Amino acid sequence: MSMAYRVLSNPARRARYDSGHRDATASTPRTPSVVPSPAASPIVVPATGRLHLTRRSARWALGGGIALIVLGLAAAAWVVSLQRHDADLRARGVAAVATVVEVGGDRRLEFTTRDGRTVRGVEQIKSGEEQPPVGSRVDIHYDRSDPTSVVTDTSHTARNVTLWIVAVKLLVGGTILLVVGARRLRRE
């Protein structure tokens, strides 16, 4: 039986705990610096400053860690697929010059294909880099089978770095939660 359950299930011990007095049978010599209500938070921070997780919160940390790792791996796979798509389109796509136009508040790249069709492709948003103003002409490559799939010839390094940072943060955060949850569950 856990210490918290013993304290909370006994009215006399709970009264001493609620008033801030140390339980005489407690194994730790210090009282918690925060007195959480049982329903509000399963995490208790003792006066030592070290985090104490309940079994339930350790399971949540473990599950959250696994979820973040899965999301991090999915984000990494997505970044790799974006980079491959851009490289493939630059290598095998048809070169053209497009004009940046505004259509209904959205920016589009308008260009004419080799067979004479006028196409408006979606401009890829690049974080951390300045976008060319409306009316600018930019070099692009488009897919022969789907001309609306375009890639600009400008660098996408800032976008790629930003996405890799997100993927790494998810993986590191997930690993930390996984380790913390697993350590807590192993102790019992």
C-alpha positions, 0 to 999 in steps of 0.5 A, a space after each residue: 500500500 502506498 504511503 499517500 494512500 495510508 495518509 489520505 485514507 486515515 482521517 487523523 493522519 490526513 488532518 495532520 498532513 493538511 495542517 502541515 505537520 509531518 506524519 510520525 510514520 513517514 519514511 521521509 524526514 521532510 514535509 512536502 513544500 506543496 500540499 496538493 489535493 489528491 484530485 488536482 495533481 498526482 505529482 508531489 514536490 518534496 522540500 528536497 526539491 526533487 520531483 516525486 511521481 506517483 505510479 499513475 503519473 509515471 505511467 502517463 510520463 511513460 505513455 507521453 514519452 512514447 507518443 513524443 518519440 513516435 511524433 518525433 520519428 514521424 516528423 523526421 520522416 516527413 522532413 526527409 520526404 520533403 527534402 527528397 521531394 524538393 531534390 527530385 523535383 529540382 533534378 527531374 522537374 521542368 524549369 520555368 520562371 513564375 510570377 508571385 501573385 496574390 489570389 484571394 489573400 493567398 500567395 501563388 506562383 503563376 507560370 506558363 507550362 511548356 504546352 501553353 497552360 497557365 498554372 497557379 501553384 502554391 508557394 512553399 512557405 519558408 520559415 526564417 527566410 524572406 519571401 519575395 514580394 508580390 509581382 517578383 519573378 522566381 525560378 521554379 521547377 514543376 512536375 510534368 504530371 502535376 504542374 501545381 506541384 512546384 519548388 522554387 530554386 531558392 534555398 530551403 535550408 532555414 525551413 529544413 533546419 527548423 523542422 529538424 529542430 522540432 523533430 529533435 525536440 520531440 525525440 529528446 523530450 520523449 526520451 526524457 519522459 520515457 526514462 523518468 517514467 520507467 525509472 519511477 515504475 522500476 523502483 516499485 
